[in-house]
Amino acid sequence: MTTDHFELDELPPLGELPARMYASVVRPERYGEPEKAFAVELVDVPPVGRGQVLVYMMAAGINYNNVWAALGYPVDVVGMRRKGGEPENFHIGGSEGSGIVWAVGDGVTSVAVGDEVMISSMVWDENTADIRLGVDPTASTSGKAWGYETNYGSFAQFGLVRDFQCHPKPATMSWEDAAAFLLTGPTAYRQLCGWEPHTVNPGDPVLIWGGAGGLGSMAIQIARLRGGIPIAVVSDDDRGKRCVEMGAKGYINRTEFEHWGRLPDATDTAAMAEWMQGARAFGRKFWEVLGERKAPRIVLEHTGQNTIPTSMYLCDAAGMVVICGGTSGYNADVDLRFLWMRQKRLQGSHYANLQQCRQVISMAAAGQLDPCLSWVGDLAGVGTAHQMLYKNTHPFGNMAVRVNTPRQI
């Protein structure tokens, strides 16, 4: 007889699957601010298909993509999947985590029941024509963000993943640490190291927006490990000081400037002059923090709409602005004169491939990269954690929640 469900504080026999599981769930009727959108419910455990793995989740990382899922904007994730033929009227988010392999589908040979794993954040169809022709899987038309564009992410007792998402968890790493950085770490690594010839080299100034967040805390460390000179942009001095502790040369407090947002119309000479005055003042502050009159060779972006105009202006000639998101909005303006006349590069970057994920795990296992885990909650606190991201009140670094009781088998 199949057990209906297990409580969060009990460890079931290895490999035994219940009919239902606890999960922090978003439903369309609750779309809105995250603290109200997420609720812990009992839902059916999903079936495990060919090439899939069911992981008993010990801990799950918190990322901004499920702020969007909670809001139902800019994409109704449930509605999108239902249009594609999926039956579930709910969303279980969570795009990274750590846990124990609990069941494997047909054809899975890379992991076995009982393995302790970390879960990477993107899925794709290995049979897609573009992948078979050699495209990087992260750029495949089949690529999706696990736990955002797919259901059954890490905010549940059991997470449903593809076999290639499973990476061995270093024995020295806690469940919580292992859950917290395998989205932000590889994303930052690819941005800074994945776009030849614009990779961080010794002495390169690097401007990092949101230096105190999960992505920024990883980027500061990676840039420093590569010999670069990271300078963080933050919203208050306390966060700036934490960035310096993590290896930043210094920081810029963005609240000291007011020129953020979309560019004025080019024909509005007065407004453009005012914007340029603000951008130049920001540039002078960068020189002051750096200690020399030198522009950033790489600008690590994820804020988008409010900051892209400044990033493109400030970036060094023949340098690169590399962006992986748009938390302040997607409709960003670029003064093309800065782009073509100074031969700058505006590069999109989306997560990381499996090799890059393993490189970041190795750095963390060797003690070179601190996961920067600053806040840990429980499954009921998923909404609280995302509310902090939404309101920009989250602590420095990465956050995670414990799902199942973290104890060894």
N, C-alpha and C positions, 0 to 999 in steps of 0.2 A: 504493500500500500504506500503510495507516494505521500510524503509529508506536505501539508499545505504550505507552510512557510517556517522559516527560522527567525528567531529574534536577533536583533543586532548585537546582543551581548553573549551570544552562544556560537561556538564553533562546531559546525556540523561535521560528520564523517567525511573525509576527503573524497570528492567526486560525487557525493550524494546530492541530487538536485531536487529542490522543492517545486511545487506547482507555482507558487507566487513568491514575490520578493518585495522588500521595502525599497522605495526610490523617492528621490526629491523630484517632483513632477511639475511641469508647466502645462497648463491647459489654456486654450484660446479664450475661454470665458474669464480667465484671471489675468490676461495680458495687462501689463502695467508695470509699476515700479517693482523691482525684484523682490523686496521683502514681503510683498503680498502675492506675487506671481508664483513663487515656489511653495510647494506643500508636500510633506511626506505622505505617501499613499502606498497601499499594497497593489501591485500589478502583476500580471502573468510574467513568468520567466520566459524569455524568447527562445525559440528553437535554434539549434546550432546547425548551420548549413555547411556545405562543402567549403573547405578552406577557412572556416571560421573557428574561433576559440571563445569559450566562455570563461571569464576571469572573475574569481571571487575577490571583489575590490576591498583592499585594506584602507586605501586613502585615495583622495581625488584632488587634483589641482583646480584652482579658481582662475578663470580667464575672462576677458571682456566680451568674448563672443556670446556668452550666455546672458550677459546684460541685454544684448539685442534680442536673444531668444525670448527673454522674459517680457520685454516691451512689445514683442510682435512686430518690431520695426527695426530696420528697413525691410525685413522679410518675415512674413508669417511662416515660420518653419513647419508648423503642423499642416497648414493649408497647402504649402508647397508640396510636401510629401504625399498628402492625400490626393492631390491632383495627379501625382505620379503613380497612383494605384495602391499606396500603402494604407492599411486599414486603421492604424492607431490614431486616436484623437487626442494624443498627449505627446509631450516631448520630455525625454530624459536626457539632460545635457551632461556636460563634463567631457573635456577634450584631452585629458591626460590623467594618469593615475598609476597606482602600483597595486599588485595583488598576486594571487596564486592561481595558476591554471587549473580549472575545475572540470572542464570538459572540452574535447576537441572534435571537430567535424571530420568528415572523410577527406583524405588527401593531406592532412596536416602531419608533417614529420619534423618540423623545426622546433616544436615544444611538446612537452608531455605533461600529463596531469601531475600536479605537485610542484612544478617549476615556479620559482618566484621571479616575477617579471615587472618591468616598467612598460607603460603603454605610450607609444608615440601617437601623434595627433592628426594624421591624415590617412585617408584610404583612397584606393583607386582600383580599377579593374585591370589586372595584368594581361588580359587578353585583348584590351583595346588596341586598335590598329596603330595609333600614334605611339604607344609604348613599345609595341613590337617593332616599330621602325626606328626606335632609339631615343625618343623624346624623354627628358627627365620626367619621372612619374608625377612630380609636383606640378608640372605644367600640362598634364594630360587633361583631355576633355572629360575624363571620368573622375578626376580628382575631387574629393569632398573633405571638408573638415569634420572629422569624427566627433560626435557628441554635439554638433551644431547643425550641420547639413544632414547628418544621419541621426537616427534614434538610438536608444540604449547605450548612452555614454557612461561615464564613470560615477555619476551621482546615484548609484544604486548598488544593492548587494552583489549583483552580477552584471558585468559589462560585456557586451558582445562586440568582438573585434575581429579583424582579419589576422591571420597568423603572422604576417610580416610586421605587424604593429608591436609584437612582443619582443622586448629586449631584456637580456639577463639583468636582474637587479644586483648591484654590487652588495656583497654580504655585509660590508661595513656601513651601509647606508640605511637609515631608518625608513619605514614605510612612508612617513610624512614627507621627508626630504625627497625621496625617490618620486613622489607623486607631484612635486611642486614646480619642477623646472624643465620638463621635457617638451613643453610648448615654447616657452619664452627663450630658453637657452639655445636650441637649434635654430629658432627664427632669427635671433640676434647673430648667431654664428654664420648663417648663410648670408645675411645682409652685409656682414663685415668681411667675410672670407670667401664668398661664393661667386663674385662677379669680377673676374679678371678683365683688365689689369687693375681694377679698382678694389684691391684688397689692402687691409691695414698693414703697413710696413713700419719699421722703426722710425720714430720721429714724426709720423703723420698726425696732425691735429684731427680729432674726430668730435663733431658736435652731436650730442645725444639728447634728443627730446624726451621728456618724461624720465629723466635719469633715476628717479626714486622708485619707479614702478618695477614690475617683474621683468619686463623686456629691458628697461634701462639698466637695472642692476646687473643683468647678465652681460649687456653690451659693454658696460664700463670695464668689467673684469676681462672680457675677451680682448677688447682693444688694448688694454694694458699688457696682457700676456703676449700680444703680438708686437709690443714695443711702441704702440701708438700713444697719443696724448689725449685721453678722453676729457671732454668738458661737458658737464651735464646742464640741462635746463630743467628747472624745478619751480614749484609754486610757493615755496617758503624756505627760509634759511635753515630750519632744522633738517629738512629733507636734503638740502644742499650739503650740509655737514656730513650726513650719512653717506652721500655719494663720494665725498672726499675720503672718508674712512674706507670705502670700497676700492679706491684707487684713482678716482677722478683728480685731474690736475686742479680743478676748481669748478665753480658753478655759476650760472646766471639765473637770477630770480626773475621769471617772466612777468610777475605782477608789477615790476618797475617800468613796464612798457605798455603802450596802449594802441599800437598800430595793427593788432591782430585782426584776422578776418580776410575776406575776399578783397582783391584789388579794386580800387575805384576805376571808373571808366577812364581810358587814356586821354579822352578829350577834356576831362575835368582837371585842369592843370593845378588848381589850388589843392584839391584833394590828393592828387598824386604827389605833389610836393610835400604835403603833410605826412603821407605814408612813407615817402623816401627818407624824410627826417627821422622817423621812428626806426626804420630799418638800418639806417646808418648809425644811429645811436646804439642799437643792438650789436652791430658789427664792431664798434669801438669797444664795447664791453667785452666782447669775445677776445679782442687783442689784449685788453687789460688783464683778463684772467690768464690767457696763454703766456703773456709776458713778452710777446713779440708781435710785430705787424704781419700776421700770416693768417690766411683763410683756411677753413677746414677742408681737407682733401675729401673727406667723406662726411655726409650728414645723414644720420640714422633717423628716419621719419616714421611716424605712425599716427600722428595727430591729424595731418591732412589739411583740411580746408583753412583753418585759422593760421597755419604756419608755413605751408608750402611756398607762398610768395617770398617770405623772408629766407627760407632755406635756399631757394634758387638764387636769390640775390647774393647771399653770403658765401655760398659754396665757391671753392677755389676754381680758377680757370682750369679746364680739363679735369675737374673733379666730378664727384657723383653724389646726387641725392638719391637714397635708396629707401623705398617706402613699403611697409607691409600692412597698412591699415588706414583708417580714416576716422578716428574717434571723435573729432570735432566736426565731421562732415565730409562728404565725398566730392563736392563740386569745388575743387581747388583751382585757383588762377595762377598762370605762369606768364610772366613777362618774357616773351620769346626772345627778346634781344639778349637777355642774360644767357639764355640757353644756347642759341646758335653762335653768337658773336664770341663767346668765351668757351665754346665747344664743351659745355657741361653735359652731364648724363643724368637723366631722370629714369631710374630703374625700379620697376616693380619686383617685389620679392615675396614669395608665398611659402611659408614654413620651411621645410628642409627635407632632403632625401635621407634614405636610411643610413648611408655612410656618414653623413653629417650628424645624424642623431647619435650614432655610435661614438663619433669623435667627441661630442659633448659629454656623453656618459663617461667616457674614459678620463676626460679632464676632471670631472667631478669626483670620480672614484680615486684619482690620484691626489686629491686635495688641492688641485689648482683652481677649481671653480666652486665657489660657495653657492649652494642653492638659494641662499638668502630667504629662508623660510622665516617669516616674521609673525604669522598669525595662523593658529590652528583651531578649527571648530569641529562640530559634529555634523551629521547628516541634516539635522534640523536647522543648522546654521548656514546652509547654502544660500538662502535668500539674503541673510544678513551680510554675508561676504560680498555678494554681487551688488547689494545696495551701497556698500562702501565704495566699490569701484565706480558705480553710477554717480555718486555724489563727490567723488574724488577725496574721500576721507580715509582711504585705505592706508595701512602702514607701509613702510619702506619694504620693497622686495616682493616676494611671492607669498601666496596664501594657499592653504589646503584644508580639507576636512577629513576627519577619520570617518570611515564608513563602517566596516566591520571591526571588531575588537582586534587591535594589532598585537597578536601573539603568534608564536611559531607553531607549526604543526609538529 
